[in-house]
Every structure is written in C-alpha cells, then in structure tokens.
Amino acid sequence: MTRRMRPVDLRTDAITRPTPAMLAAAGRVMPTVRTRRGSAARQLESRVAAMVGHEDAVFAPTGSTANLILLMAVRDRGELVVLEAESHLAWTEAASVARVAGLSPMLVEGSGGIVSATMVGDALDDSRLSDHRRTAAVCLETPHNLHGGRVPPPAAMAGVVAAAHSRGVHAHVDGARIVHAMVATGAPLPTLLGGADSATFGFNKGLSCPSGAVLTGRRAVIERARRDLALLGVSNQPMADIAASMCLVALDTMVERLSEDHARARSFAQGMAEVTGFRVDLAGVETNTIMLTVEPPLNAPSVVRSMAAAGLWAWAVDHRRIRAMTHRHVTDLDIEHAIVAVADAVQAGRPRATASIARGSRVQR
Ligand SMILES: Cc1ncc(COP(=O)(O)O)c(C=O)c1O
C-alpha cells in the first residue's frame, strides 16, 4: 500500500471546519451587547423552533450546555432523570447532570440503544415505589451516537414520550445530530421527536459550525433555560451573534449534503464487513456513524493504535468497539484508503489473520 501524507480522520464529525460562506457571514455581523430582536441569534432561534415545531428556542454554545440548561429548567434538586444507559448524557454529561443540575441519573438499557415505552414506564413506576422521588425528565437521543448513529423509529419515540407524559414527566430529546436523522429518513423533525417537550439541535458536528446548539421547547421552559444559561456565565454575549450567523448559513447550505456523509458511512461499513476480525451491523448504519465490533483476540485500543500508524484515525469506545464517523472533509478516496488501513492494522496486530478487503468500493450517491 502506498502511504498517503494526510491521515483519514474518522474520530468525530466535530472537527469539521467552517466554510468560506460561514466565515464571510461571521465577518459581516455587527455584534450588539443585547443580542435580541432581529439579531442573528434570535433569527436562528426562531428558525429552529419552527423546524422542530416548538414555541420558542434559546441559542447555547454547545449541545452539552443545551441539555444541561433544559434539565436545570425542569427539575428540583435531588430529583431523578431517566437516561438511556449508553446515551451521551449518561456517558459524558453525567457529572454535570449530577453536580450542576443536581439530578440523580436512572439508567435504562435500551435494545440497540432504543428504549421502549414499557422500559421507561417501568423505570418511572419503580422510582416511585423505591423512594417516592419525583422524576424530572426522560431523555432520549436521536440518532443514537454509541449505537452506530441509529435513528429510533418515530413510533418508539412517541410511545416513550406518551409513557413519560402519562406520569407527568417532561420528555427531552438530545438531537446533537438530529439533522442527520432528518436527512436519512426524510421525516420532518416533529415526527422524529414523537411529541417530545424539548429538543437539542446541534450545529457543531456534521453541519461544520465551530460552535452552537439550539434548545427548543415551550416558552416558559425556554425562559427558565435562558436564565439558567446566564447562571452558567453565558448571557447577552455579543459574540453569540457571530456563532449564530454561521449556524444560519449551515441551515441554508449544509443540510442536504449530509446524505453524502451517510453514503460514505455505508460504503465504509460495507468494506469493513469484508475484513476478518470485525463485525458491522450494516442495517444499523443509517447516518454518518459506523460502530465496528472487534472480535477477540483483537482488542479495540490496540487496533486503533495500529490503524493510526497506517493513516486512519478512529475512536476506541471500549475494548470491543471502535467508532468511525464520516464528515465533510472525508472523500470517496479516503474511504477506500481507510478500509485498506484497517486491513493493514489487523494484519499487523494478528500476523496470521486473513484480512480480505473490498477494494474499489465507491460511494453510491
Ligand atoms: C449525542 C450527543 N449529544 C450531545 C453531545 C454534546 O455536544 P457538544 O459537543 O456540542 O457539547 C454530543 C457530542 O458529540 C453527542 O454525540
């Protein structure tokens, strides 16, 4: 294999750089101290609220912040929050959920990351039986990041939301990549959300913005979330308009092209399914994420190290799983190179492995 100079970086889509149109828009903004009516931030909030079908919205610096201010807005300290066991909120944000929002996570393990109405209903009933604590919210994630970017069926989402509502509990959707779900399924956002009360809509992943997420929901909840954002030190920030102006450009120019990332993810997954030592759930590759399961005696961290040496960067989620993500800076040729790099890495890590690879697999657009 001829070694290429530029590594193929499939660790995350959060490394995408802003486009020239975004930088030009940012350069035209005249930030004001009070970023309200008519400002780029306010325009963005209105547009996203309309897309999601919610009353109001607030612009936040990141998806984690948007999730956090939602939880702060709907809870009393010491209450519970139901999270899917491998959701981003459970894996990465649990410390701030507990320490800043003061909530106790109650984990529900979904099937392939997808929770059912019965699972959530049981969790809500059990929490009352055990210590009579109120549950502030049930949080869902779409697409499910650690389950290969799968999009939970809208009917499943609606069932969970109904189970939460029947017990008077707020339903929130973490949609850091919800726009991927929309493009992959062709379903409008309100359908994908299944009637949830609030949602986080991310801009700093495949949409290529350097920062930004919008939290949508009912007016009263968003007002509290805005206050809580200020408590975290983010208020009347003139620079929010600069970030928001880039997000507005992303809405106009970056959404449709996500289907190219999805096609490349499928291409990579199909190639990887041919490499001895890996399992890929091809049917589960719906968006830009590919979750590879490594068969013993291989283990994910050492395979990832060998892959990096061969020119492919990916992320070892744990000892068995490797996550790869396609994004705007990954080309068809990069995908071909990535498959070869993995096969090389397998052979380096296990000399007798018979790694067969599918060469020349092109992206089907
Ligand atoms: C599903 C999900 N939710 C939330 C986040 C957090 O987003 P941010 O990095 O903008 O805080 C991520 C980040 O990758 C994510 O994958």
The ligand as an SDF file (V2000), in Angstrom:
LIG
                    3D

 16 16  0  0  0  0  0  0  0  0999 V2000
  -25.4220   12.5460   21.1390 C   0  0  0  0  0  0  0  0  0  0  0  0
  -24.6310   13.7220   21.6200 C   0  0  0  0  0  0  0  0  0  0  0  0
  -25.2070   14.5980   22.4480 N   0  0  0  0  0  0  0  0  0  0  0  0
  -24.5540   15.6760   22.8990 C   0  0  0  0  0  0  0  0  0  0  0  0
  -23.2600   15.9220   22.5190 C   0  0  0  0  0  0  0  0  0  0  0  0
  -22.5600   17.1160   23.0770 C   0  0  0  0  0  0  0  0  0  0  0  0
  -22.4140   18.0840   22.1210 O   0  0  0  0  0  0  0  0  0  0  0  0
  -21.3140   19.2450   22.3430 P   0  0  0  0  0  0  0  0  0  0  0  0
  -20.0080   18.6520   21.9580 O   0  0  0  0  0  0  0  0  0  0  0  0
  -21.7730   20.3150   21.4330 O   0  0  0  0  0  0  0  0  0  0  0  0
  -21.3720   19.6160   23.7800 O   0  0  0  0  0  0  0  0  0  0  0  0
  -22.6070   15.0320   21.6680 C   0  0  0  0  0  0  0  0  0  0  0  0
  -21.2120   15.2670   21.2610 C   0  0  0  0  0  0  0  0  0  0  0  0
  -20.6440   14.5950   20.4640 O   0  0  0  0  0  0  0  0  0  0  0  0
  -23.3080   13.8900   21.2030 C   0  0  0  0  0  0  0  0  0  0  0  0
  -22.7300   12.9930   20.3980 O   0  0  0  0  0  0  0  0  0  0  0  0
  1  2  1  0
  2  3  1  0
  2 15  2  0
  3  4  2  0
  4  5  1  0
  5  6  1  0
  5 12  2  0
  6  7  1  0
  7  8  1  0
  8  9  2  0
  8 10  1  0
  8 11  1  0
 12 13  1  0
 12 15  1  0
 13 14  2  0
 15 16  1  0
M  END
$$$$
